[in-house]
Every structure is written in structure tokens, then in C-alpha cells.
């Protein structure tokens, strides 16, 4: 082989390596640019999820914001999170936040929030909470949150009213919250397991497992911040698929039915209440509220008669502007406005 042929092949090899190196550098530059773009999108989505919706009266702050995770994931940390609802007079402060997402899906966010947390309202309520673990996933699209799921383990919450001095302490082994947009509607499911509530100057309530499944018609904007009128639940309507309370040993109570709120915040609806183990519920309530023994016994007898001797009953409740009646004619009390 001549020296000129060897020189020509070496030149082609060098040019090939140079081109390959250039392609690698170009891809690395494009990937790096994409990473920082995705990191910026994560930051925007996290702040939006925290409530940074200035037009709706929400602001969210992420103190000591730091981005990390390059090259395979994008991450964001805050030493403190503060959220303010200027319309309703609510402020909240949380401890350290850690959020992360894949580079190619910055709108799908996994995040953990450390306790403690404190929420204050203009009505004088202070809510303090701590937990062993809080993990959540959020799917954000366009202008805000499309759906989310949150799990809280070992929740301990204290509620204090400055106006009345009343206190409530609440604990739950596990709490789950699921929300999503379904077209124009907002769907939400809440569950608590092995929960206990202690109310000042009130008898000890039994341990409780509870769940709520609800749909609010036309209120998807409450989740992504796109609702412009700021009315919240005022004027809203929906379906209560169920509210279930289970205090063990088959003592289960379920409420379901359509409802609406008027412009003054009073609820109107047609509900079906199902009670299992009527006698057990009667005895449990009498233990919690001894002073109501006579009233509870009368209600137990009424339910027993409606159940035709069975220990399970289904009754219709009508609520009209907050006034609750049994089957539309026996008054039971009033529900205050929201």
C-alpha cells in the first residue's frame, strides 16, 4: 500500500471521528437545553400547583428554590412553602418540599412535603398539622392541574378557634385524596382510615373509617385555577355518590344523592341515608352523648319502625335551603351555610 493511500484513509478516519464527535456534542447540547427547559417547566408547574394563580387571588412562594437531578431526572427543592388565598383570607406555611419529574414528561410531578404545616384563616381558625409521610403525584396540562393523588400517613392535626377558644384534635393512620377533571366537572374522592377526633368539652368519639366520593358539575376550573368568577361552591351543583362512615362491627352509615348550593351558601338536595346495625349506632351515640339519651332512643324506635323490625334501614332525607326533613315532612334540624 502506498503512503498516499494510507494518508487518505487516515484523513477519512479523522474526519469521521470529528463528525461523530460533533454529533455527540450537538446531541449533548440539545439534551442539556431540553433538560433546562424541562426544569423550567417543572418550576412553573410546581408553583402553579402550589396556588400561584394571581388572577384567581392565589400566590405561592417557594423559599430557597434549588433545581437538581441532571442529567436523567429533574428535581426541585424548597426549604419552605407559603400559599396565600387573598380572596378568602387563608394563608398556609409548609416545611421542606421535594419535587421531581422525568425530563420528557415535566408535567407529571412526584413530590413529597415535610411537616409541620400551619394554616390560618381570617375567621380566626389556626390549623396545625404534622405527619410521618406525605407523597403526591400531579398531572399538569395547559394552565394547571388536571389530576392529582395524595397519600398522608400518620396525620396529626390540631384546630383552634380564636373566636370561641374551642379545640379539635384529629389523627388518622392513613389519608388519601384523589381529584381529577372530567370534562367540565370536578371529581374528588377522600378516604381516612382509623381516624380519631377529640373535641374540647365533648365526649370521646369512636374510631372511624370514612370515605367521600363527590362530583361537582362544571367546576373543573377549581382544580386548574381557570374559574374566573371566584364563587367557589356558591351556586354549584353536583352528585354525592356517597359519604360512608364505618365505626366497626358492621356499624356503617351511607349518605348519597344530588345537591346544590344557592347564592347564600345553603345546601338543597335529595339524599338517601342507609344505616346498618341501627341498635349498635343507637348505643354508640348514647355513649358519646349521654344527655341526648331520650332523643336518641326515640329516633332509634322511629328507624326501627321504618325498617319493619330489621336492623338495617334506608330513609329519604330532603334538604331545602339548609332545612333537613325526613321524607319531606318530619323536621330534623338545619345545616348552616358554607
Secondary structure, 3 states (H helix, E strand, C coil): CCHHHHHHHHHHHHHHHHHHHHHHHHHHHHHHHHHHHHHHHHHHHHHHHCCCCHHHCEEEEEECCEEECCCCEEEEEECEEEEEECCCCEEEEECCEEEEEECCEEEEEEEEECCCEEEEECCCEEEEEECCEEEEEEEEECCEEEEEEEEEEEEEEEEEECCCCCEEEEEEEEEEEEEEEECCEEEEEEEEEEEEEEECCCCCCCCEEEEEEEEECCCCHHHHCCCCCCCCCCCCEEEEEEEEEECCCCCEEEEEEEEEECCCCCEEEEEEEEEECHHHHHHHHHHHCHHHHHHHHHHHHHHHHHCCCCCEEEEEEEEECCEEEECCCEEEEECCCC
